[in-house]
Structure formats: C-alpha cells, structure tokens
Amino acid sequence: MKNTSVENIGCFKTILDPYNGITIDSKDLPKQIEEFEINLDYLINETINKRFLIWIYIPIEKSDFIKIATNKGFFFHSCAENYILVVKRLKQNAIIPTAANHTLGVGVVVINENNQLLVIKERISTVGYKLPGGHIDDGEMISTAATREVLEETGIEVEFESIISLGHFYPHQFHKSNLYILCKAKPISHEINIQDSDEIEDAKWVDVDEYLVDENVLDYSKAIVKAAISNKSFIRENEKVLSHINRDFELFFPKKN
C-alpha cells in the first residue's frame, strides 16, 4: 500500500503528522540557501489551505537557513546540540505540541544482605551522604540509567528490581521541571570502586537503621529508603502488553503480593 503520509513538494520531502502538520527532516534540506528560500515560499503557498503547521529541522551546519525561515513566520520550538526545530502556523490557533518540558533523574536504593545501604557523597554537595543516582540520558531506559549510575558512582554492579517513588520538582535546570524516579536494585557485587571520581568524593555501605536516624540525612532520603523496605513498588512487565510496537519501552505495574 502506498504511504500517503509522505509527499514531495518542491525540493522537500514532507511527512504528515497527527496535527495535520508536515515535517521536513534536516537530511532533506537543499544544500544552497537560495534554493531553500525559493522552495520554502513554494511550500508555504502549496500547503497554506491544506495543512495547519510546517516543521523544519535545521542542522547546525545550515544555521544560515534559520534567518530565512524566521523571516517567513517560523519560530523556535526546540533544539539539541546539532539542530534547531522551527515551526510555522498555517492556521490560526493550530495546536502545537509542547516541547520537552522536563529533565529526568534517577536515584537508587541498594541494600545488601547485611542490611547495609549504599550511599555516596558528592564533591559539590553540602548535604552529606545520599543515594547514588543522576541524569537519565536521551533515549535511555530507566532501568539502564539506574544500573549505570550506581556503577559509575560506586563501582557496585546491581540488578534493577522496581520503581518505588516519583518526585516532581520545579523549577529545575534550564527552567524546566524535573522528574526524579526512585528505584530499588539488588547488589551483585560488594567492593566499592568509584569510577566518577570528579563528581563523587566518597561511597560506602552504612547500616540502614543508623542511616534512618542520622540527623544529617534529609527526611526525603529517609522516606525513600523506608518505601523501599516496605516492598510496595512498581515492577517491569513489558513482554505481553505492548509487544506489538516497534520501539524501546518500559512499563511498570504495582507489584502483586
């Protein structure tokens, strides 16, 4: 069956989106700025009565295209280190989905067979010892980020078990919200060997009961550890629910007692 969501207009290959907008990928832009301007005028005229939006990914090596686009009514939507995404409304009040408006972080509760909790001390922090964790990278699964962060900050290898808490903080970096996902993981090694020594000053195992009464520990951290001990959490169940979709995903459901 012919893919009707793809249409060639002028020199552009356009892809239809769910908002009746069309998207032009950076790889489908012409090489010359003059050709870009001529074809952009043609594209706008051809679609102004049919579509609601035009999206264009402009790569950094063609940043001189940005002024051409903004002069024709495009405005900034979002960006990464190697591109900017601009959009133009062809219909007044057309819906434009919100750009990414949050960052993602992960913290991990790791308790060994001796009832000891794995904690770290950051070089730039004045809080004292806290749970290992950090940023979730673009496209990274939650479970992958959890095991990676623990390994980098402590040298301890862990097996992801579950999600125990979700925090939402605003404002955070870049004037965005932050979603902080607290996980539980089982240690499969014991010897501490800090890999990220630029960020982490110290890592150690501490008795859980002592940690929970330590006046230097934030109440929030204590609450997370108590939640992990209660064993009421969300576990991964991916195999059957969305096995038909062709993308990476993780689903979490309440643990069955």
C-alpha positions in Angstrom: 0.0 0.0 0.0 1.3 3.5 -0.9 2.4 5.6 2.1 0.2 8.7 1.7 1.8 10.4 4.7 4.9 11.2 2.6 4.7 13.9 -0.1 7.3 15.6 -2.2 6.6 19.4 -2.5 9.2 21.3 -4.4 12.6 20.0 -3.3 11.3 19.0 0.1 10.2 15.5 1.2 7.4 16.2 3.7 5.9 13.8 6.3 2.4 14.3 7.6 2.0 14.3 11.4 -1.1 13.8 13.7 -1.7 17.5 14.0 -2.2 18.0 10.2 1.2 19.4 10.0 4.1 18.5 7.8 7.7 17.9 8.9 10.9 18.3 6.9 13.9 16.4 8.2 17.4 18.0 8.1 18.6 15.4 5.7 16.0 16.5 3.2 17.1 20.2 3.0 18.8 21.6 -0.1 22.5 22.5 0.0 22.2 26.1 -1.1 20.4 28.8 0.9 18.9 30.3 -2.3 17.3 27.0 -3.2 16.0 26.7 0.3 14.3 30.1 0.2 12.7 29.6 -3.2 11.3 26.2 -2.3 10.2 27.4 1.1 8.0 30.1 -0.5 6.6 27.4 -2.8 5.9 25.0 0.0 4.0 27.6 2.1 1.9 28.6 -0.9 1.1 25.0 -1.7 0.1 24.0 1.8 -1.4 27.1 3.4 -5.0 26.0 2.7 -4.4 22.3 3.4 -2.2 21.9 6.4 -2.0 23.5 9.8 1.7 23.5 10.5 5.1 23.3 8.9 8.0 21.9 10.9 11.7 22.1 9.8 14.7 20.5 11.4 17.6 22.8 10.6 21.1 21.4 11.3 23.8 23.5 12.8 25.9 23.4 9.7 23.0 25.1 7.9 22.3 27.6 10.6 22.2 30.4 8.0 18.8 28.9 7.0 17.3 30.0 10.3 17.0 33.7 9.4 15.3 32.8 6.1 12.7 30.6 8.0 12.1 33.2 10.8 11.6 35.9 8.2 8.7 33.8 6.8 6.9 33.4 10.1 8.7 30.3 11.6 9.6 30.4 15.3 11.7 28.3 17.6 10.2 25.2 19.1 13.1 23.0 20.5 16.7 22.2 19.9 19.6 19.8 20.5 23.3 20.3 20.2 23.3 19.8 16.5 19.9 21.1 15.3 17.1 23.5 15.9 13.4 22.7 15.2 11.3 25.6 13.8 7.6 25.7 13.2 5.1 27.9 11.3 1.4 28.1 11.9 -0.6 28.0 8.6 -3.9 28.1 10.5 -4.6 30.4 13.4 -4.7 28.7 16.8 -3.4 25.4 15.3 -2.3 23.1 18.1 1.4 22.9 18.6 2.5 20.2 21.0 4.6 21.4 23.9 8.3 21.0 23.6 10.1 18.7 26.1 9.4 20.4 29.4 11.2 18.3 31.9 14.5 16.6 32.7 14.7 13.1 34.1 16.8 11.9 37.0 17.1 8.6 38.8 18.0 7.6 42.3 18.7 4.1 43.5 18.2 2.3 46.9 20.7 -0.6 47.1 20.6 -2.7 50.3 22.8 -5.7 50.7 22.3 -9.0 52.7 23.9 -7.4 55.8 21.2 -4.7 55.9 23.6 -2.1 54.7 22.6 0.8 52.4 24.8 2.1 49.6 25.4 5.8 49.8 27.6 8.4 48.1 28.9 11.9 48.9 29.2 14.4 46.0 32.1 16.8 45.9 29.9 19.9 45.3 27.1 18.9 47.8 26.8 20.2 51.3 24.0 17.7 52.2 26.2 14.8 53.3 25.6 11.2 52.2 22.8 10.5 49.8 21.5 7.8 47.4 23.5 7.2 44.2 21.9 8.5 41.0 21.9 11.1 38.3 20.6 12.1 34.9 18.8 9.7 32.6 20.4 10.2 29.2 18.4 10.8 26.0 16.8 7.5 24.8 18.0 5.6 27.9 15.7 3.2 29.7 15.0 3.9 33.4 16.5 0.5 34.5 19.6 1.1 32.4 20.2 4.5 33.9 19.8 3.2 37.4 22.4 0.4 37.0 24.8 2.7 35.1 24.7 5.5 37.7 25.3 3.1 40.6 28.2 1.6 38.7 29.8 4.9 37.8 29.4 6.4 41.3 30.3 3.4 43.4 31.7 0.6 41.2 28.9 -1.7 42.5 27.1 -3.8 39.9 23.4 -4.0 40.6 20.3 -5.7 39.2 17.3 -3.4 38.7 14.2 -4.5 40.7 11.5 -1.9 40.8 10.3 1.7 41.0 9.4 2.9 44.5 8.7 6.6 44.2 8.4 9.5 41.7 9.2 13.1 42.6 8.3 16.2 40.5 10.4 19.4 41.1 10.0 22.8 39.6 11.9 24.9 38.7 14.9 22.9 37.9 17.7 23.1 35.2 17.0 25.1 32.0 13.8 26.5 33.5 12.2 23.0 33.2 10.5 20.6 35.6 12.5 17.6 36.8 11.0 14.1 37.3 13.1 12.2 39.8 12.5 8.4 39.7 13.5 6.4 42.7 14.3 2.8 42.1 15.3 -0.3 44.1 18.1 -2.5 42.9 19.9 -5.7 44.2 23.7 -5.6 44.5 25.5 -8.3 42.7 29.0 -7.1 43.8 30.2 -5.6 47.0 33.6 -3.9 46.7 33.3 -0.1 46.2 35.4 1.3 43.4 34.4 4.8 42.4 34.6 5.4 38.7 33.4 9.0 38.5 35.9 10.5 40.9 35.5 14.0 39.5 31.9 14.1 40.9 31.9 11.6 43.7 34.1 12.2 46.8 33.2 9.1 48.7 30.9 6.0 48.6 30.3 3.5 51.4 27.9 1.0 52.9 26.1 2.1 56.0 23.7 0.3 58.3 20.1 1.0 57.3 18.9 1.6 60.8 21.7 4.1 61.5 21.0 5.9 58.3 17.4 6.3 59.2 18.2 8.1 62.5 21.1 10.2 61.2 20.3 13.8 61.7 22.5 14.8 58.7 20.3 12.8 56.3 17.4 14.5 54.6 13.9 13.4 55.6 13.2 12.9 51.9 16.0 10.4 51.6 14.8 8.6 54.7 11.3 8.3 53.3 12.6 6.8 50.1 14.6 4.1 52.0 11.5 3.3 54.1 9.4 3.0 51.0 12.0 0.6 49.5 12.0 -1.5 52.7 8.2 -1.8 52.6 8.5 -3.6 49.3 5.5 -1.8 47.8 6.7 -0.9 44.4 6.2 -1.0 40.6 7.8 -3.8 38.7 8.5 -4.1 35.0 6.0 -6.1 32.9 6.7 -5.4 29.3 6.5 -8.7 27.4 2.9 -9.1 26.5 1.2 -5.7 27.0 2.9 -3.8 24.1 4.8 -6.5 22.4 3.4 -5.3 19.0 5.1 -1.9 19.0 8.5 -1.5 17.3 10.3 0.8 19.8 12.1 0.6 23.1 9.8 0.9 26.1 9.4 0.0 29.8 6.1 -0.5 31.6 5.7 -0.7 35.3 2.8 -2.1 37.3 2.1 -2.5 41.0 3.8 -5.5 42.5 1.4 -8.3 43.3 1.7 -9.5 46.9 
